[in-house]
């Protein structure tokens, strides 16, 4: 048991733990980038190019930066950037859905107003 208390063994154990932790970040970073890209695609499909252009642009810039961080082997930054890109894409999708819902509501109000006016004309 005394061999674990020697400074050399502690250093080797610590180095191995850091190496293993570093390797564990690689798949997690790449996985997060993949999830973020799907979220960005969903935001585009929701109409974010039209209704939430700034948020979509931010998501795209961050996913590009995350991919560059992977290339630079900065896996922690890659993961954080990919998470931020995902959040921006989710915001863009929500904003697009909201804008489309407001547009539909306006159209329904206009339609109801026209029907009401038509009904009043017919009643006279």
C-alpha positions in Angstrom: 0.0 0.0 0.0 2.9 2.4 0.6 3.7 2.4 -3.1 0.7 4.6 -3.8 1.9 7.3 -1.5 5.1 7.8 -3.4 5.2 11.1 -5.4 6.2 9.4 -8.7 3.1 7.1 -8.6 0.8 10.0 -7.8 2.2 12.0 -10.7 1.7 9.1 -13.1 -1.8 8.4 -11.9 -2.7 12.1 -12.2 -1.3 12.3 -15.7 -3.2 9.2 -16.7 -6.4 10.6 -15.3 -5.9 13.9 -17.2 -5.2 12.0 -20.4 -8.3 9.9 -20.0 -10.4 12.9 -19.2 -9.0 14.7 -22.3 -9.8 11.8 -24.6 -13.3 11.6 -23.1 -14.0 15.1 -24.3 -13.4 14.3 -28.0 -16.5 12.2 -28.6 -18.6 14.5 -26.3 -17.5 17.6 -28.3 -18.2 15.9 -31.6 -21.5 14.6 -30.4 -22.5 18.0 -29.1 -21.6 19.6 -32.5 -23.7 17.0 -34.3 -26.7 17.7 -32.0 -26.2 21.4 -32.5 -26.2 21.0 -36.3 -29.5 19.2 -36.2 -30.9 21.9 -34.0 -29.7 24.5 -36.5 -31.3 22.5 -39.4 -34.6 22.5 -37.4 -34.3 26.2 -36.9 -33.9 26.8 -40.7 -36.9 24.5 -41.3 -38.9 26.6 -38.9 -38.2 29.7 -41.0 -35.5 31.3 -38.9 -33.8 32.7 -42.1 -36.8 34.9 -42.5 -37.9 35.6 -38.9 -34.7 35.2 -36.8 -31.8 35.9 -39.0 -29.5 37.3 -36.3 -30.0 34.4 -34.0 -29.4 31.9 -36.8 -26.3 33.7 -37.9 -25.0 33.6 -34.4 -25.6 29.8 -34.2 -23.9 29.3 -37.5 -20.8 31.3 -36.5 -20.6 29.5 -33.2 -20.8 26.0 -34.8 -18.1 27.0 -37.2 -16.0 28.2 -34.3 -16.7 24.9 -32.5 -15.5 22.9 -35.5 -12.3 25.0 -35.6 -11.8 24.4 -31.9 -12.0 20.6 -32.6 -9.4 21.0 -35.3 -7.3 22.9 -32.8 -7.8 20.2 -30.2 -9.5 22.6 -27.8 -12.3 20.2 -26.9 -13.6 22.1 -24.0 -14.1 25.3 -26.0 -15.6 23.2 -28.8 -18.2 21.8 -26.5 -19.1 25.2 -25.0 -19.4 26.8 -28.4 -21.5 23.9 -29.7 -23.8 24.3 -26.7 -24.1 28.0 -27.3 -24.8 27.4 -31.0 -27.6 25.0 -30.0 -29.1 27.5 -27.6 -29.0 30.2 -30.4 -30.6 27.8 -32.8 -33.3 26.9 -30.4 -34.0 30.6 -29.8 -34.1 31.2 -33.6 -36.6 28.4 -34.0 -38.8 29.7 -31.2 -38.7 33.2 -32.6 -39.6 32.0 -36.1 -42.6 29.9 -34.7 -43.7 33.0 -32.7 -43.5 35.3 -35.7 -45.4 32.8 -37.9 -48.1 32.5 -35.2 -48.4 36.3 -35.0 -48.8 36.4 -38.8 -51.5 33.8 -38.8 -53.3 35.6 -36.0 -53.2 38.9 -37.9 -54.5 37.1 -41.0 -57.4 35.6 -39.0 -58.2 39.0 -37.5 -58.3 40.6 -40.9 -60.5 37.7 -42.2 -62.9 38.1 -39.3 -63.1 41.8 -39.8 -64.0 41.3 -43.5 -66.6 38.7 -42.6 -68.1 41.0 -40.0 -68.2 43.9 -42.5 -69.8 41.6 -45.1 -72.4 40.4 -42.6 -73.2 44.0 -41.7 -73.7 44.9 -45.4 -75.9 42.0 -46.0 -78.0 42.9 -42.9 -78.8 46.3 -44.3 
